[in-house]
Amino acid sequence: MSRITTKSLRLPKRSVRAEHLGYFRFGRIGKHVVLTNDAGEWSQLTPGEFDAFLMGNVEDGHPRFEELRERGFLRADLDLDDMARKIRRKRRYLGHGPHLAVLITTLRCNQSCAYCHASRTDMHRTDTDMSLETARLAVDHAMKTPSPYLCFEYQGGEPTVNFDVLKFCVEYSRERNKQEGKTLDHSVVTNMTYMNQERADWLVANKVLVCTSLDGPESVHNANRPWTGKKAAAYESVVGWMKYFNNKYVEQGLDPELWHVDALMTSTKRSLKAGNQIVDLYVDLGIRNIHIRPLNPFGFATKTWRAIGYSMEEWLGYYERTLDYIIELNKQGVQIMEGTAATFLKKMLTPDDPNFVDIRTPVGSGTGQICYGFDGSIFPSDEGRMVHGMGDSIFKIGDVYNTSFEEAVNHPTVRSIATASYLDTLPMCATCWNAPYCGVRPLHNYMQFGDLFAQRPLTGKCQQHMGIVGLLFKRLANDPDGAVASIFRRWTIDRPRLADET
Protein backbone atom coordinates (compact mmCIF):
# COMPACT_ATOMS: atom_id res chain seq x y z
CA MET A 1 0.00 0.00 0.00
CA SER A 2 1.41 3.38 -0.95
CA ARG A 3 1.80 5.97 1.78
CA ILE A 4 0.07 9.32 1.57
CA THR A 5 2.50 12.04 2.56
CA THR A 6 1.71 15.63 3.41
CA LYS A 7 3.87 18.69 3.23
CA SER A 8 3.48 21.71 5.46
CA LEU A 9 3.03 25.03 3.70
CA ARG A 10 4.46 27.99 5.57
CA LEU A 11 2.40 31.13 5.23
CA PRO A 12 3.54 34.53 6.46
CA LYS A 13 1.74 35.71 9.58
CA ARG A 14 -0.04 39.00 9.08
CA SER A 15 -1.14 41.40 11.74
CA VAL A 16 -4.71 42.48 11.08
CA ARG A 17 -6.59 45.25 12.85
CA ALA A 18 -10.10 44.45 11.70
CA GLU A 19 -11.63 47.43 13.46
CA HIS A 20 -9.98 49.69 10.86
CA LEU A 21 -11.24 47.77 7.82
CA GLY A 22 -14.36 47.96 5.72
CA TYR A 23 -15.72 44.89 3.95
CA PHE A 24 -13.53 43.75 1.07
CA ARG A 25 -12.42 40.85 -1.08
CA PHE A 26 -8.86 40.59 -2.30
CA GLY A 27 -6.61 38.70 -4.67
CA ARG A 28 -3.15 38.87 -6.17
CA ILE A 29 -3.01 40.04 -9.80
CA GLY A 30 0.48 40.40 -11.20
CA LYS A 31 2.52 42.61 -8.89
CA HIS A 32 -0.48 44.09 -7.12
CA VAL A 33 -3.15 43.09 -4.63
CA VAL A 34 -6.61 44.08 -5.83
CA LEU A 35 -9.35 44.97 -3.36
CA THR A 36 -13.01 44.84 -4.43
CA ASN A 37 -16.39 45.18 -2.73
CA ASP A 38 -20.07 44.64 -3.46
CA ALA A 39 -20.51 48.17 -4.79
CA GLY A 40 -18.04 47.35 -7.57
CA GLU A 41 -15.37 49.64 -6.14
CA TRP A 42 -11.74 48.53 -6.44
CA SER A 43 -8.21 49.56 -5.60
CA GLN A 44 -4.85 48.08 -6.56
CA LEU A 45 -2.19 48.11 -3.84
CA THR A 46 1.43 47.08 -3.69
CA PRO A 47 2.13 44.23 -1.25
CA GLY A 48 3.62 46.78 1.15
CA GLU A 49 0.54 48.99 0.94
CA PHE A 50 -1.68 45.95 1.47
CA ASP A 51 0.20 45.04 4.67
CA ALA A 52 -0.14 48.62 5.89
CA PHE A 53 -3.85 48.52 5.06
CA LEU A 54 -4.38 45.30 7.06
CA MET A 55 -2.45 46.64 10.05
CA GLY A 56 -4.51 49.82 10.16
CA ASN A 57 -1.58 52.02 9.17
CA VAL A 58 -3.35 53.67 6.24
CA GLU A 59 -4.49 56.76 8.11
CA ASP A 60 -5.17 60.39 7.27
CA GLY A 61 -2.08 61.67 5.47
CA HIS A 62 -1.20 58.33 3.89
CA PRO A 63 -1.12 58.68 0.05
CA ARG A 64 -3.78 55.96 -0.37
CA PHE A 65 -6.02 57.03 2.52
CA GLU A 66 -8.56 59.16 0.62
CA GLU A 67 -8.94 56.64 -2.19
CA LEU A 68 -9.52 53.72 0.17
CA ARG A 69 -11.86 55.72 2.40
CA GLU A 70 -13.99 57.01 -0.48
CA ARG A 71 -14.30 53.52 -1.97
CA GLY A 72 -15.48 51.99 1.30
CA PHE A 73 -12.42 49.93 2.19
CA LEU A 74 -11.74 51.73 5.48
CA ARG A 75 -14.01 51.79 8.51
CA ALA A 76 -13.23 55.47 9.09
CA ASP A 77 -16.23 57.61 8.07
CA LEU A 78 -17.79 54.63 6.28
CA ASP A 79 -21.18 55.73 4.93
CA LEU A 80 -23.25 52.55 4.96
CA ASP A 81 -26.29 54.28 3.46
CA ASP A 82 -24.20 55.45 0.50
CA MET A 83 -22.76 51.96 0.10
CA ALA A 84 -26.28 50.52 0.11
CA ARG A 85 -27.36 53.00 -2.59
CA LYS A 86 -24.42 51.98 -4.77
CA ILE A 87 -25.20 48.29 -4.39
CA ARG A 88 -28.90 48.88 -5.08
CA ARG A 89 -28.01 50.76 -8.26
CA LYS A 90 -25.69 47.97 -9.41
CA ARG A 91 -28.40 45.35 -8.97
CA ARG A 92 -31.50 47.27 -9.95
CA TYR A 93 -32.05 44.83 -12.82
CA LEU A 94 -33.29 42.29 -10.28
CA GLY A 95 -36.75 43.86 -10.08
CA HIS A 96 -37.37 44.27 -13.80
CA GLY A 97 -38.07 40.78 -15.09
CA PRO A 98 -37.07 39.41 -18.51
CA HIS A 99 -36.10 42.13 -20.97
CA LEU A 100 -34.99 39.77 -23.76
CA ALA A 101 -37.41 37.45 -25.58
CA VAL A 102 -35.72 35.06 -28.01
CA LEU A 103 -38.06 33.70 -30.69
CA ILE A 104 -36.93 30.73 -32.78
CA THR A 105 -38.78 31.30 -36.04
CA THR A 106 -37.44 28.08 -37.61
CA LEU A 107 -34.80 25.38 -37.22
CA ARG A 108 -34.14 25.33 -40.96
CA CYS A 109 -30.71 26.61 -41.99
CA ASN A 110 -28.73 26.78 -45.22
CA GLN A 111 -25.32 26.58 -43.53
CA SER A 112 -23.42 23.83 -41.71
CA CYS A 113 -21.19 25.75 -39.30
CA ALA A 114 -18.39 23.79 -37.71
CA TYR A 115 -19.41 24.81 -34.18
CA CYS A 116 -23.22 24.94 -34.49
CA HIS A 117 -25.26 23.95 -31.40
CA ALA A 118 -28.61 25.21 -32.66
CA SER A 119 -30.25 21.87 -33.55
CA ARG A 120 -30.51 22.98 -37.16
CA THR A 121 -32.55 21.07 -39.75
CA ASP A 122 -32.32 20.88 -43.53
CA MET A 123 -34.09 23.42 -45.69
CA HIS A 124 -36.96 21.09 -46.67
CA ARG A 125 -38.05 20.64 -43.02
CA THR A 126 -40.91 23.13 -43.00
CA ASP A 127 -42.34 21.24 -40.02
CA THR A 128 -39.75 23.07 -37.90
CA ASP A 129 -41.13 26.51 -38.82
CA MET A 130 -42.98 28.52 -36.16
CA SER A 131 -46.62 29.01 -37.12
CA LEU A 132 -48.39 32.38 -37.06
CA GLU A 133 -50.62 31.21 -34.20
CA THR A 134 -47.64 30.09 -32.13
CA ALA A 135 -45.91 33.38 -32.92
CA ARG A 136 -48.93 35.36 -31.74
CA LEU A 137 -49.10 33.42 -28.47
CA ALA A 138 -45.33 33.81 -27.94
CA VAL A 139 -45.53 37.59 -28.40
CA ASP A 140 -48.53 37.78 -26.04
CA HIS A 141 -46.61 35.71 -23.49
CA ALA A 142 -43.43 37.79 -23.70
CA MET A 143 -45.34 41.08 -23.43
CA LYS A 144 -46.48 40.03 -19.94
CA THR A 145 -43.02 40.85 -18.55
CA PRO A 146 -43.00 43.66 -15.98
CA SER A 147 -39.86 45.06 -17.63
CA PRO A 148 -40.46 48.51 -19.16
CA TYR A 149 -38.02 47.59 -21.95
CA LEU A 150 -38.29 44.49 -24.11
CA CYS A 151 -36.17 43.31 -27.03
CA PHE A 152 -37.51 40.62 -29.34
CA GLU A 153 -34.56 38.72 -30.81
CA TYR A 154 -35.25 36.44 -33.79
CA GLN A 155 -33.01 33.40 -34.11
CA GLY A 156 -32.95 30.03 -35.87
CA GLY A 157 -31.79 28.00 -37.66
CA GLU A 158 -31.72 30.92 -40.05
CA PRO A 159 -34.64 33.15 -38.97
CA THR A 160 -35.08 34.88 -42.34
CA VAL A 161 -36.09 31.52 -43.86
CA ASN A 162 -39.46 32.03 -42.11
CA PHE A 163 -39.63 35.75 -42.85
CA ASP A 164 -43.43 36.01 -42.82
CA VAL A 165 -43.49 35.02 -39.15
CA LEU A 166 -40.66 37.43 -38.34
CA LYS A 167 -42.62 40.27 -39.98
CA PHE A 168 -45.78 39.26 -38.15
CA CYS A 169 -44.03 39.32 -34.76
CA VAL A 170 -42.64 42.80 -35.36
CA GLU A 171 -45.96 44.24 -36.54
CA TYR A 172 -48.14 42.43 -34.00
CA SER A 173 -45.94 43.34 -31.02
CA ARG A 174 -46.00 46.99 -32.03
CA GLU A 175 -49.78 46.90 -32.27
CA ARG A 176 -49.97 45.22 -28.85
CA ASN A 177 -47.63 47.80 -27.44
CA LYS A 178 -50.12 50.60 -28.06
CA GLN A 179 -51.79 49.31 -24.89
CA GLU A 180 -48.67 48.12 -23.03
CA GLY A 181 -46.55 51.25 -23.50
CA LYS A 182 -43.19 49.51 -23.30
CA THR A 183 -39.99 50.52 -25.05
CA LEU A 184 -39.50 47.87 -27.74
CA ASP A 185 -36.54 46.80 -29.83
CA HIS A 186 -36.41 44.12 -32.50
CA SER A 187 -33.24 42.32 -33.56
CA VAL A 188 -32.58 39.54 -36.05
CA VAL A 189 -29.54 37.27 -35.78
CA THR A 190 -28.92 36.21 -39.38
CA ASN A 191 -26.12 34.53 -41.29
CA MET A 192 -26.90 36.92 -44.22
CA THR A 193 -26.73 34.11 -46.79
CA TYR A 194 -30.51 33.88 -47.24
CA MET A 195 -30.96 37.64 -47.49
CA ASN A 196 -32.49 39.38 -50.49
CA GLN A 197 -33.28 43.00 -51.30
CA GLU A 198 -36.95 42.79 -50.36
CA ARG A 199 -36.17 41.39 -46.90
CA ALA A 200 -33.28 43.78 -46.35
CA ASP A 201 -35.30 46.85 -47.30
CA TRP A 202 -38.15 45.80 -45.01
CA LEU A 203 -35.77 45.33 -42.08
CA VAL A 204 -34.23 48.76 -42.67
CA ALA A 205 -37.59 50.50 -43.12
CA ASN A 206 -38.92 48.92 -39.92
CA LYS A 207 -35.76 49.62 -37.91
CA VAL A 208 -35.13 45.99 -37.03
CA LEU A 209 -31.57 45.75 -35.72
CA VAL A 210 -29.40 43.33 -37.67
CA CYS A 211 -26.68 41.14 -36.19
CA THR A 212 -24.62 38.65 -38.16
CA SER A 213 -21.61 36.38 -37.76
CA LEU A 214 -18.26 37.28 -39.26
CA ASP A 215 -15.47 35.03 -38.05
CA GLY A 216 -12.64 36.80 -39.83
CA PRO A 217 -10.95 36.94 -43.23
CA GLU A 218 -12.40 34.92 -46.09
CA SER A 219 -10.34 31.79 -45.49
CA VAL A 220 -11.28 31.65 -41.80
CA HIS A 221 -14.96 32.51 -42.21
CA ASN A 222 -15.61 30.10 -45.08
CA ALA A 223 -13.87 27.25 -43.26
CA ASN A 224 -15.92 27.87 -40.09
CA ARG A 225 -19.27 28.59 -41.75
CA PRO A 226 -19.69 26.62 -45.01
CA TRP A 227 -22.84 26.68 -47.10
CA THR A 228 -24.81 23.44 -46.99
CA GLY A 229 -24.43 21.51 -50.23
CA LYS A 230 -22.91 24.43 -52.14
CA LYS A 231 -19.42 25.41 -53.17
CA ALA A 232 -20.32 29.11 -53.02
CA ALA A 233 -18.42 31.12 -50.41
CA ALA A 234 -20.50 32.54 -47.55
CA TYR A 235 -18.00 35.32 -46.78
CA GLU A 236 -18.78 37.30 -49.92
CA SER A 237 -22.51 37.23 -49.18
CA VAL A 238 -22.05 38.32 -45.55
CA VAL A 239 -19.75 41.24 -46.32
CA GLY A 240 -21.85 42.34 -49.29
CA TRP A 241 -25.07 42.49 -47.29
CA MET A 242 -23.35 44.22 -44.37
CA LYS A 243 -22.30 47.00 -46.74
CA TYR A 244 -25.81 47.12 -48.24
CA PHE A 245 -27.47 47.59 -44.85
CA ASN A 246 -24.95 50.18 -43.68
CA ASN A 247 -25.36 52.22 -46.88
CA LYS A 248 -29.14 52.09 -46.51
CA TYR A 249 -28.93 53.43 -42.95
CA VAL A 250 -26.86 56.37 -44.18
CA GLU A 251 -29.33 57.01 -47.02
CA GLN A 252 -32.10 57.25 -44.42
CA GLY A 253 -30.15 59.87 -42.50
CA LEU A 254 -29.45 57.57 -39.56
CA ASP A 255 -26.29 58.05 -37.50
CA PRO A 256 -23.84 55.34 -38.68
CA GLU A 257 -22.27 55.36 -35.22
CA LEU A 258 -25.55 53.98 -33.91
CA TRP A 259 -27.16 52.31 -36.92
CA HIS A 260 -25.00 49.63 -38.48
CA VAL A 261 -24.87 45.87 -38.72
CA ASP A 262 -23.45 44.33 -35.56
CA ALA A 263 -21.22 41.31 -36.04
CA LEU A 264 -20.13 38.49 -33.76
CA MET A 265 -17.14 36.25 -34.26
CA THR A 266 -16.50 32.82 -32.81
CA SER A 267 -12.90 31.72 -32.38
CA THR A 268 -11.80 28.34 -33.67
CA LYS A 269 -8.30 26.92 -33.83
CA ARG A 270 -7.90 28.73 -37.16
CA SER A 271 -8.48 32.07 -35.42
CA LEU A 272 -5.69 31.82 -32.86
CA LYS A 273 -2.97 33.06 -35.22
CA ALA A 274 -5.20 35.52 -37.06
CA GLY A 275 -6.26 37.91 -34.29
CA ASN A 276 -4.76 41.04 -35.85
CA GLN A 277 -6.15 40.22 -39.30
CA ILE A 278 -9.62 39.67 -37.83
CA VAL A 279 -9.50 43.05 -36.08
CA ASP A 280 -8.22 44.74 -39.25
CA LEU A 281 -11.16 43.31 -41.21
CA TYR A 282 -13.64 44.69 -38.69
CA VAL A 283 -11.94 48.09 -38.84
CA ASP A 284 -12.00 48.08 -42.66
CA LEU A 285 -15.74 47.33 -42.59
CA GLY A 286 -16.39 50.17 -40.15
CA ILE A 287 -17.41 47.86 -37.29
CA ARG A 288 -16.62 49.57 -33.99
CA ASN A 289 -17.25 46.64 -31.65
CA ILE A 290 -15.69 43.18 -31.95
CA HIS A 291 -16.55 40.33 -29.56
CA ILE A 292 -13.66 37.88 -29.32
CA ARG A 293 -15.69 34.82 -28.29
CA PRO A 294 -14.44 31.33 -27.41
CA LEU A 295 -16.15 28.14 -28.46
CA ASN A 296 -18.58 26.51 -26.08
CA PRO A 297 -16.76 23.21 -25.47
CA PHE A 298 -19.71 20.83 -25.36
CA GLY A 299 -21.72 18.78 -27.80
CA PHE A 300 -18.79 18.12 -30.14
CA ALA A 301 -17.56 14.77 -31.32
CA THR A 302 -13.93 14.19 -30.31
CA LYS A 303 -12.79 14.37 -33.93
CA THR A 304 -14.52 17.73 -34.45
CA TRP A 305 -13.06 19.23 -31.27
CA ARG A 306 -9.56 18.17 -32.31
CA ALA A 307 -10.04 20.01 -35.59
CA ILE A 308 -11.43 23.29 -34.25
CA GLY A 309 -10.90 23.35 -30.48
CA TYR A 310 -8.23 24.54 -28.06
CA SER A 311 -7.60 24.91 -24.34
CA MET A 312 -8.82 27.95 -22.42
CA GLU A 313 -5.17 28.78 -21.73
CA GLU A 314 -4.52 28.92 -25.48
CA TRP A 315 -7.60 31.07 -26.02
CA LEU A 316 -6.64 33.51 -23.26
CA GLY A 317 -3.19 33.96 -24.79
CA TYR A 318 -4.82 34.75 -28.13
CA TYR A 319 -7.31 37.08 -26.43
CA GLU A 320 -4.53 38.97 -24.66
CA ARG A 321 -2.56 39.47 -27.88
CA THR A 322 -5.66 40.61 -29.73
CA LEU A 323 -6.79 42.96 -26.95
CA ASP A 324 -3.35 44.57 -26.84
CA TYR A 325 -3.53 45.10 -30.60
CA ILE A 326 -6.95 46.75 -30.21
CA ILE A 327 -5.59 49.01 -27.46
CA GLU A 328 -2.66 49.99 -29.67
CA LEU A 329 -5.02 50.83 -32.55
CA ASN A 330 -7.02 53.03 -30.18
CA LYS A 331 -3.86 54.88 -29.19
CA GLN A 332 -3.40 55.61 -32.90
CA GLY A 333 -6.91 57.05 -33.14
CA VAL A 334 -8.73 54.00 -34.54
CA GLN A 335 -12.17 53.60 -32.94
CA ILE A 336 -12.80 49.94 -32.12
CA MET A 337 -13.45 48.19 -28.84
CA GLU A 338 -13.57 44.61 -27.62
CA GLY A 339 -17.12 43.81 -26.53
CA THR A 340 -16.51 41.39 -23.65
CA ALA A 341 -13.91 43.71 -22.14
CA ALA A 342 -16.36 46.60 -22.48
CA THR A 343 -19.00 44.64 -20.55
CA PHE A 344 -16.62 44.04 -17.65
CA LEU A 345 -15.31 47.61 -17.78
CA LYS A 346 -18.83 49.00 -17.39
CA LYS A 347 -19.04 47.01 -14.17
CA MET A 348 -15.58 48.18 -13.04
CA LEU A 349 -15.57 51.83 -14.08
CA THR A 350 -19.20 53.00 -13.87
CA PRO A 351 -21.85 52.98 -11.12
CA ASP A 352 -24.14 50.82 -13.27
CA ASP A 353 -24.32 47.20 -14.39
CA PRO A 354 -24.96 46.68 -18.13
CA ASN A 355 -27.38 43.84 -17.32
CA PHE A 356 -25.73 41.50 -19.80
CA VAL A 357 -27.77 38.38 -19.04
CA ASP A 358 -24.85 35.93 -19.20
CA ILE A 359 -22.54 37.90 -16.88
CA ARG A 360 -24.59 38.91 -13.85
CA THR A 361 -25.74 37.49 -10.53
CA PRO A 362 -28.01 35.65 -10.69
CA VAL A 363 -27.64 34.72 -14.35
CA GLY A 364 -30.44 36.03 -16.56
CA SER A 365 -31.86 32.63 -17.56
CA GLY A 366 -35.58 32.97 -16.85
CA THR A 367 -35.15 36.20 -14.91
CA GLY A 368 -33.54 38.42 -17.56
CA GLN A 369 -34.42 36.50 -20.71
CA ILE A 370 -36.82 33.86 -21.94
CA CYS A 371 -36.77 31.73 -25.10
CA TYR A 372 -39.65 30.48 -27.24
CA GLY A 373 -39.01 27.45 -29.45
CA PHE A 374 -40.52 27.08 -32.91
CA ASP A 375 -43.21 24.77 -31.46
CA GLY A 376 -44.12 27.09 -28.59
CA SER A 377 -41.98 25.39 -25.96
CA ILE A 378 -40.62 27.81 -23.36
CA PHE A 379 -37.07 27.75 -22.01
CA PRO A 380 -35.16 30.04 -19.63
CA SER A 381 -32.59 30.70 -22.37
CA ASP A 382 -31.48 29.55 -25.79
CA GLU A 383 -28.99 27.17 -24.18
CA GLY A 384 -31.93 25.42 -22.51
CA ARG A 385 -33.51 24.99 -25.94
CA MET A 386 -30.26 23.49 -27.25
CA VAL A 387 -30.22 20.94 -24.42
CA HIS A 388 -33.83 20.10 -25.30
CA GLY A 389 -32.78 19.64 -28.93
CA MET A 390 -30.21 17.06 -27.79
CA GLY A 391 -32.97 15.01 -26.17
CA ASP A 392 -32.91 16.31 -22.58
CA SER A 393 -36.00 18.32 -21.59
CA ILE A 394 -34.81 19.28 -18.11
CA PHE A 395 -34.84 23.01 -18.98
CA LYS A 396 -38.26 23.13 -20.61
CA ILE A 397 -40.43 25.31 -18.35
CA GLY A 398 -43.71 25.17 -20.24
CA ASP A 399 -45.33 26.11 -23.53
CA VAL A 400 -47.26 29.10 -24.83
CA TYR A 401 -50.51 27.11 -25.03
CA ASN A 402 -50.78 26.00 -21.40
CA THR A 403 -48.27 27.95 -19.29
CA SER A 404 -48.81 31.49 -18.01
CA PHE A 405 -45.96 33.98 -17.88
CA GLU A 406 -46.02 33.87 -14.07
CA GLU A 407 -45.85 30.07 -14.06
CA ALA A 408 -42.89 30.11 -16.44
CA VAL A 409 -40.71 32.64 -14.62
CA ASN A 410 -41.54 31.09 -11.23
CA HIS A 411 -40.86 27.56 -12.46
CA PRO A 412 -38.71 25.45 -10.08
CA THR A 413 -36.09 25.15 -12.83
CA VAL A 414 -35.75 28.94 -13.02
CA ARG A 415 -35.43 29.09 -9.24
CA SER A 416 -32.77 26.38 -9.30
CA ILE A 417 -30.78 28.24 -11.97
CA ALA A 418 -30.97 31.45 -9.92
CA THR A 419 -29.79 29.61 -6.81
CA ALA A 420 -26.91 28.02 -8.71
CA SER A 421 -25.76 31.39 -10.05
CA TYR A 422 -26.17 33.68 -7.03
CA LEU A 423 -22.52 34.38 -6.30
CA ASP A 424 -23.01 35.56 -2.71
CA THR A 425 -24.00 32.04 -1.65
CA LEU A 426 -21.58 29.96 -3.74
CA PRO A 427 -18.43 28.60 -2.08
CA MET A 428 -15.27 30.26 -3.47
CA CYS A 429 -17.36 32.66 -5.60
CA ALA A 430 -18.66 34.49 -2.51
CA THR A 431 -15.13 35.38 -1.40
CA CYS A 432 -13.54 35.80 -4.84
CA TRP A 433 -12.12 39.21 -5.73
CA ASN A 434 -13.91 38.98 -9.10
CA ALA A 435 -17.40 38.47 -7.63
CA PRO A 436 -18.61 42.07 -8.26
CA TYR A 437 -17.92 41.71 -11.99
CA CYS A 438 -18.52 38.02 -12.70
CA GLY A 439 -21.38 35.67 -13.46
CA VAL A 440 -21.65 31.89 -13.67
CA ARG A 441 -23.53 29.83 -16.27
CA PRO A 442 -25.39 26.91 -14.65
CA LEU A 443 -26.65 25.63 -18.01
CA HIS A 444 -23.07 25.46 -19.27
CA ASN A 445 -22.12 23.62 -16.09
CA TYR A 446 -24.92 21.14 -16.67
CA MET A 447 -23.97 20.52 -20.29
CA GLN A 448 -20.31 20.05 -19.44
CA PHE A 449 -20.45 18.36 -16.02
CA GLY A 450 -24.06 17.22 -15.56
CA ASP A 451 -24.43 19.52 -12.54
CA LEU A 452 -25.84 23.06 -12.29
CA PHE A 453 -23.24 24.03 -9.69
CA ALA A 454 -20.15 22.12 -10.83
CA GLN A 455 -16.71 22.95 -9.44
CA ARG A 456 -16.58 26.44 -10.85
CA PRO A 457 -12.80 26.99 -10.80
CA LEU A 458 -12.55 24.02 -13.18
CA THR A 459 -15.03 25.47 -15.66
CA GLY A 460 -13.99 27.33 -18.78
CA LYS A 461 -16.24 30.29 -17.95
CA CYS A 462 -14.56 30.84 -14.59
CA GLN A 463 -11.13 30.71 -16.21
CA GLN A 464 -12.28 33.01 -19.01
CA HIS A 465 -13.80 35.65 -16.72
CA MET A 466 -10.92 35.59 -14.24
CA GLY A 467 -8.45 35.81 -17.10
CA ILE A 468 -10.12 38.74 -18.84
CA VAL A 469 -10.78 40.85 -15.73
CA GLY A 470 -7.29 40.10 -14.42
CA LEU A 471 -5.89 41.25 -17.74
CA LEU A 472 -7.88 44.50 -17.56
CA PHE A 473 -6.59 45.19 -14.06
CA LYS A 474 -3.01 44.55 -15.21
CA ARG A 475 -3.37 47.00 -18.09
CA LEU A 476 -4.79 49.64 -15.74
CA ALA A 477 -1.94 49.07 -13.27
CA ASN A 478 0.68 49.50 -16.01
CA ASP A 479 -0.63 52.78 -17.40
CA PRO A 480 1.73 55.60 -16.38
CA ASP A 481 0.24 58.23 -18.71
CA GLY A 482 -3.40 57.24 -18.24
CA ALA A 483 -3.86 56.43 -21.94
CA VAL A 484 -5.29 52.96 -21.32
CA ALA A 485 -7.69 54.21 -18.64
CA SER A 486 -8.92 56.88 -21.06
CA ILE A 487 -9.53 54.27 -23.77
CA PHE A 488 -11.28 51.92 -21.34
CA ARG A 489 -13.56 54.69 -20.06
CA ARG A 490 -14.51 55.56 -23.63
CA TRP A 491 -15.54 51.92 -24.13
CA THR A 492 -18.07 52.26 -21.28
CA ILE A 493 -20.01 55.11 -22.92
CA ASP A 494 -23.34 54.06 -24.41
CA ARG A 495 -25.28 56.11 -26.94
CA PRO A 496 -28.52 54.13 -27.21
CA ARG A 497 -30.27 53.94 -30.53
CA LEU A 498 -33.78 55.35 -30.55
CA ALA A 499 -35.91 52.34 -29.73
CA ASP A 500 -39.43 51.78 -31.00
CA GLU A 501 -41.89 53.24 -28.51
CA THR A 502 -45.01 52.95 -30.64
Residue, then its C-alpha position, 0 to 999 in steps of 0.5 A: m500500500s502506498r503511503i500518503t504524505t503531506k507537506s506543510l506550507r508555511l504562510p507569512k503571519r499577518s497582523v490584522r486590525a479588523e476594526h480599521l477595515g471595511y468589507f472587502r475581497f482581495g486577490r493577487i493580480g500580477k505585482h499588485v493586490v486588488l481589493t473589491n467590494d459589493a458596490g463594484e469599487w476597487s483599488q490596486l495596492t502594492p504588497g507593502e501597501f496591502d500590509a499597511f492597510l491590514m495593520g490599520n496604518v493607512e491613516d489620514g495623510h497616507p497617500r492611499f487614505e482618501e482613495l480607500r476611504e472614499r471607496g469603502f475599504l476603510r471603517a473610518d467615516l464609512d457611509l453605509d447608506d451610501m454603500a447601500r445605494k451603490i449596491r442597489r443601483k448595481r443590482r437594480y435589474l433584479g426587479h425588472g423581469p425578462h427584458l430579452a425574448v428570443l423567438i426561434t422562427t425556424l430550425r431550418c438553416n442553409q449553412s453547416c457551421a463547424y461549431c453549431h449547437a442550434s439543432r438545425t434542420d435541412m431546408h426542406r423541413t418546414d415542419t420546424d417553422m414557427s406558425l403564425e398562431t404560435a408566434r402570436l401566443a409567444v408575443d402575447h406571453a413575452m409582453k407580460t413581462p414587468s420590464p419597461y423595456l423588451c427586445f424581441e430577438y429572432q433566431g434560428g436555424e436561419p430566422t429569415v427563412n421564415f420571414d413572414v413570421l418574423k414580420f408578423c411578430v414585429e408588426y403584431s408586437r408593435e400593435r400590442n404595445k399601443q396598450e402596453g406602453k413599453t420601449l420595444d426593440h427588434s433584432v434579427v440574428t442572421n447569417m446573411t446568406y438567405m438575405n435578399q433585397e426585399r427582406a433587407d429593405w423591409l428590415v431597414a424600413n422597420k428599424v429591425l436591428v441586424c446582427t450577423s456572424l463574421d469570423g474573420p478573413e475569407s479563409v477563416h470565415n468560409a472554413n468555419r461557416p460553409w454553405t450546406g451543399k454548395k461550393a459558393a463562399a458565404y464570406e462574400s454574401v455576408v460582407g456584401w449584405m453588411k455593406y448594403f445595410n450600412n449604406k441604406y442606414v446612411e441614405q435614411g439619414l441615420d447616424p452610422e455610429l448607432w445604426h449599423v450591422d453588428a457582427l459576432m465572431t466565434s474563435t476556432k483553432r484557425s483564429l488563434k494566429a489571425g487575431n490582428q487580421i480579424v480586427d483589421l477586417y472589422v476596422d476596414l468594414g467600419i465595425r466599432n465593436i468586436h466580440i472575441r468569443p471562445l467556443n462553447p466546449f460541449g456537444f462536439a464529437t472528439k474528432t470535431w473538437r480536435a479540428i477546431g478546439y483549443s484549451m482555455e489557456e490557449w484562447l486567453g493567450y490569443y485574447e490577450r494578444t488581440l486585446d493589446y492590438i486593439i488598445e494599440l489601434n485606439k492609441q493611434g486614433v482608430q475607434i474599435m473596442e472589444g465587446t466582452a472587455a467593455t461589458f466588464l469595464k462597465k461594471m468596473l468603471t461606472p456605477d451601473d451594471p450593463n445587465f448582460v444576461d450571461i454575466r450577472t448574478p443571478v444569471g439572466s436565464g428565466t429572470g432576464q431572458i426567456c426563449y420560445g421554441f418554434d413549437g411554442s416550448i418555453f425555455p429560460s434561455d437559448e442554451g436550454r432549448m439546445v439541451h432540449g434539442m439534444g434530447d434532454s428536456i430538463f430546462k423546458i419550463g412550459d409552452v405558450y398554449n398552457t403555461s402562463f408567464e407567471e408560471a414560467v418565470n416562477h418555475p422550479t427550474v428557473r429558481s434552481i438556476a438562480t440559486a446556482s448562479y447567485l454568487d453571494t452564496l456559492p463557495m469560493c465565488a462568494t469570497c472571490w475578488n472577481a465576484p462584483y464583476c462576474g457571473v456563472r452559467p449553470l446551463h453550461n455547467y450542466m452541459q459540461f459536467g451534468d451539474l448546475f453548480a459544478q466545481r466552478p474553478l474548473t469550468g472554462k467560464c470561470q477561467q475566461h472571466m478571471g483571465i479577462v478581468g485580471l488582464l484589464f486590471k493589469r493594463l490599468a496598473n501598467d498605465p503611467d500616462g493614463a492612456v489605457a484608462s482613457i480608452f477603457r472609459r470611452w468603451t463604457i459610454d453608451r449612446p442608445r439607438l432610438a428604440d421603438e416606442t409605438 
